[in-house]
Amino acid sequence: MLTFAVDMGILYIVPTPVGNMEDMTLRAIRILKEVDLVLAEDTRTSGILLKHFDIKNQLMSHHKFNEHGTSAGVVQRLLAGQDIALISDAGTPGISDPGFFLVREAVRAGIEVQTLPGATAFVPALVSSGLPCDRFAFEGFLPQKKGRQTKLESLRDEQRTMIFYESPYRLVKTLQQFAEVFGPERPVSVCREISKVHEESVRGSLQEVIAHFTEHAPKGEIVIVLAGSGTS
């Protein structure tokens, strides 16, 4: 008969605010205080967060450039009984941020993974867009060069609302590419600076929103919510 260790640690996936510090949940604060170690995408950024909530805990760097090297050691700590929390600079780890690889390795090792509900940028952008949100396709960041056009062409007939992340420096160019593939009249909502003081949603056709951001240079984090094929 197989027996399993019952004293393994738990891997907690903890969302952090994308803008307003008040979006941090009470449970997230408690978990970050109680765990044995906090894995952070950028320890400097996360250090500010922890200090704000008077969380005195050990931080260890865990990001997309080192996660393949550090995950094995993290899994060993979990197997030895340590509780560990993973956070990213903002939002929910694993959503266009490091997280998937470590979660997969932990699951494969039989470790319990608990993901806390909390902040993520695309959900408020989607809900406030005025576009259908009962079915949607989250695409995250498009390939910057190789495969970008092929990816866009594959979405030409997508009927679900589509969600993209984009840099403010590439926003206008991306919207122009959307207009070429999906047509200039396709409805779109561009939400920036979610949960921050200068949060803004610009809604209209692709050509209207392109004109707006051509005249008013965008700043901050950007979420594009694009209507699916056949949406009026």
C-alpha positions as CSV (number, residue, x, y, z in Angstrom):
1,M,0.0,0.0,0.0
2,L,1.3,3.4,-1.0
3,T,1.8,6.0,1.7
4,F,2.3,9.7,1.2
5,A,4.0,12.2,3.4
6,V,1.5,14.4,5.3
7,D,3.9,17.0,6.4
8,M,4.6,18.6,3.0
9,G,4.3,22.3,2.7
10,I,1.8,24.2,0.6
11,L,2.5,26.4,-2.4
12,Y,0.4,29.5,-2.2
13,I,-0.2,31.6,-5.4
14,V,-0.9,35.1,-4.1
15,P,-2.2,38.0,-6.2
16,T,-0.9,41.4,-5.5
17,P,-2.5,44.8,-6.4
18,V,-2.2,46.0,-10.0
19,G,-2.6,49.6,-8.9
20,N,-4.3,50.5,-5.7
21,M,-2.8,49.0,-2.5
22,E,-6.3,48.7,-1.1
23,D,-6.9,45.9,-3.5
24,M,-4.7,43.6,-1.4
25,T,-6.9,41.0,0.4
26,L,-6.7,40.3,4.2
27,R,-6.0,36.7,3.4
28,A,-3.1,37.5,1.1
29,I,-1.6,39.7,3.9
30,R,-2.0,36.9,6.4
31,I,-0.5,34.2,4.1
32,L,2.5,36.4,3.3
33,K,3.2,36.9,7.0
34,E,2.8,33.2,7.8
35,V,4.7,31.4,5.1
36,D,8.4,30.4,5.4
37,L,9.4,32.0,2.2
38,V,8.1,34.5,-0.4
39,L,9.1,34.1,-4.0
40,A,9.1,37.4,-5.8
41,E,9.5,38.4,-9.5
42,D,11.4,41.5,-8.4
43,T,12.5,41.6,-4.8
44,R,12.8,45.4,-4.8
45,T,9.3,45.9,-6.0
46,S,7.9,43.3,-3.7
47,G,9.9,44.7,-0.8
48,I,7.9,47.9,-1.1
49,L,4.7,46.0,-1.0
50,L,5.7,43.9,2.1
51,K,6.9,47.0,3.9
52,H,3.6,48.8,3.2
53,F,1.7,46.0,5.0
54,D,4.3,45.5,7.7
55,I,5.1,42.0,6.4
56,K,8.6,40.9,7.7
57,N,9.5,37.8,5.7
58,Q,12.3,36.4,3.6
59,L,12.1,37.2,-0.1
60,M,13.8,35.1,-2.8
61,S,14.0,36.1,-6.5
62,H,11.9,33.9,-8.8
63,H,11.3,35.3,-12.4
64,K,11.1,34.1,-16.0
65,F,14.9,34.2,-16.4
66,N,15.7,31.9,-13.5
67,E,12.5,29.9,-12.8
68,H,13.7,26.8,-14.5
69,G,16.8,26.8,-12.3
70,T,15.2,27.7,-9.0
71,S,12.0,25.6,-9.2
72,A,13.6,22.3,-8.3
73,G,15.0,23.8,-5.1
74,V,11.7,25.3,-4.2
75,V,9.9,22.0,-4.7
76,Q,12.5,20.3,-2.4
77,R,11.7,23.0,0.3
78,L,8.0,22.3,-0.1
79,L,8.5,18.5,0.2
80,A,10.5,19.2,3.3
81,G,7.5,20.9,4.9
82,Q,8.0,24.6,4.2
83,D,5.1,26.7,3.2
84,I,6.0,29.0,0.3
85,A,4.1,31.9,-1.4
86,L,4.7,33.1,-5.0
87,I,3.9,36.7,-5.9
88,S,4.6,38.7,-9.1
89,D,5.2,42.4,-9.4
90,A,1.4,43.0,-9.9
91,G,-1.6,40.8,-10.4
92,T,-2.0,37.0,-10.3
93,P,1.2,34.9,-10.9
94,G,0.9,32.7,-14.0
95,I,-1.2,35.2,-16.0
96,S,1.4,36.7,-18.3
97,D,3.8,36.4,-15.4
98,P,6.0,33.6,-13.9
99,G,4.1,30.9,-12.2
100,F,3.0,28.1,-14.5
101,F,6.3,26.2,-14.5
102,L,6.6,26.1,-10.7
103,V,2.9,25.2,-10.2
104,R,3.3,22.4,-12.7
105,E,6.4,21.0,-11.0
106,A,4.7,21.2,-7.6
107,V,1.6,19.4,-8.8
108,R,3.8,16.7,-10.4
109,A,5.5,16.2,-7.0
110,G,2.2,15.8,-5.3
111,I,2.4,19.1,-3.4
112,E,-0.8,21.0,-2.6
113,V,-1.2,24.3,-4.5
114,Q,-3.6,27.0,-3.3
115,T,-4.3,30.0,-5.5
116,L,-5.9,32.9,-3.7
117,P,-8.6,35.0,-5.5
118,G,-7.4,38.5,-6.2
119,A,-6.3,41.2,-8.5
120,T,-5.7,40.6,-12.2
121,A,-5.7,43.4,-14.9
122,F,-7.8,41.8,-17.6
123,V,-10.9,41.0,-15.6
124,P,-11.9,44.6,-14.7
125,A,-10.9,45.7,-18.3
126,L,-13.2,43.1,-19.8
127,V,-16.2,43.7,-17.5
128,S,-16.0,47.5,-18.0
129,S,-15.5,47.4,-21.8
130,G,-19.2,47.0,-22.6
131,L,-18.3,44.1,-24.8
132,P,-19.7,40.6,-24.3
133,C,-17.9,38.9,-21.3
134,D,-19.8,35.6,-21.1
135,R,-17.2,34.0,-23.4
136,F,-13.8,35.4,-24.1
137,A,-10.3,34.5,-25.3
138,F,-7.3,35.7,-23.3
139,E,-4.4,36.1,-25.6
140,G,-2.0,38.1,-23.4
141,F,1.0,39.6,-25.1
142,L,1.3,38.9,-28.9
143,P,4.6,37.8,-30.3
144,Q,6.6,40.9,-31.0
145,K,8.0,39.7,-34.4
146,K,8.1,36.1,-35.5
147,G,4.6,34.6,-35.7
148,R,2.7,37.8,-34.9
149,Q,0.9,38.1,-38.2
150,T,0.2,34.4,-38.3
151,K,-1.3,34.7,-34.8
152,L,-3.5,37.6,-35.8
153,E,-4.7,35.8,-38.9
154,S,-5.7,32.8,-36.8
155,L,-8.0,35.1,-34.8
156,R,-9.7,36.7,-37.8
157,D,-12.9,34.7,-37.3
158,E,-12.8,34.4,-33.5
159,Q,-16.3,35.1,-32.2
160,R,-15.4,35.5,-28.6
161,T,-14.2,38.8,-27.1
162,M,-10.4,38.9,-27.2
163,I,-8.1,40.3,-24.6
164,F,-4.5,41.4,-25.2
165,Y,-1.8,43.0,-23.0
166,E,0.3,45.7,-24.7
167,S,3.0,48.2,-24.0
168,P,2.0,51.9,-24.4
169,Y,4.9,52.3,-26.8
170,R,3.5,49.7,-29.2
171,L,-0.2,50.4,-28.7
172,V,-1.0,52.5,-31.8
173,K,1.0,50.1,-34.0
174,T,-0.9,47.1,-32.6
175,L,-4.3,48.8,-33.1
176,Q,-3.3,49.6,-36.7
177,Q,-2.5,46.0,-37.3
178,F,-5.8,45.0,-35.7
179,A,-7.6,47.3,-38.1
180,E,-5.8,45.7,-41.1
181,V,-6.8,42.2,-40.0
182,F,-10.2,42.7,-38.3
183,G,-11.4,45.8,-40.1
184,P,-11.4,49.5,-38.9
185,E,-15.0,49.3,-37.7
186,R,-14.4,46.5,-35.2
187,P,-15.4,47.6,-31.7
188,V,-12.6,47.9,-29.1
189,S,-11.9,49.1,-25.6
190,V,-8.5,50.1,-24.4
191,C,-8.1,50.3,-20.7
192,R,-5.0,51.7,-19.1
193,E,-3.8,52.3,-15.5
194,I,-6.3,49.9,-14.0
195,S,-7.1,50.6,-10.3
196,K,-4.8,53.6,-10.4
197,V,-5.6,57.3,-10.0
198,H,-5.6,58.0,-13.8
199,E,-7.5,54.8,-14.9
200,E,-9.1,55.3,-18.3
201,S,-11.1,53.3,-20.7
202,V,-11.3,54.5,-24.4
203,R,-14.1,52.8,-26.3
204,G,-15.1,52.9,-30.0
205,S,-14.2,51.5,-33.3
206,L,-10.6,50.6,-34.0
207,Q,-10.2,53.7,-36.3
208,E,-11.7,56.0,-33.6
209,V,-9.5,54.6,-30.8
210,I,-6.4,54.8,-33.1
211,A,-7.2,58.5,-33.7
212,H,-7.5,59.1,-30.0
213,F,-4.2,57.6,-29.0
214,T,-2.4,59.1,-32.1
215,E,-3.4,62.5,-30.6
216,H,-3.0,61.5,-27.0
217,A,0.1,59.4,-26.3
218,P,-0.8,56.5,-24.0
219,K,0.9,55.9,-20.7
220,G,0.8,53.1,-18.2
221,E,-0.2,49.5,-18.4
222,I,-2.5,48.6,-21.3
223,V,-5.3,46.1,-21.7
224,I,-7.0,45.8,-25.1
225,V,-10.4,44.3,-25.2
226,L,-11.4,43.5,-28.8
227,A,-14.9,42.5,-30.0
228,G,-15.2,39.1,-31.6
229,S,-16.3,38.5,-35.2
230,G,-20.0,39.4,-35.7
231,T,-20.2,41.6,-32.6
232,S,-22.0,44.9,-33.2
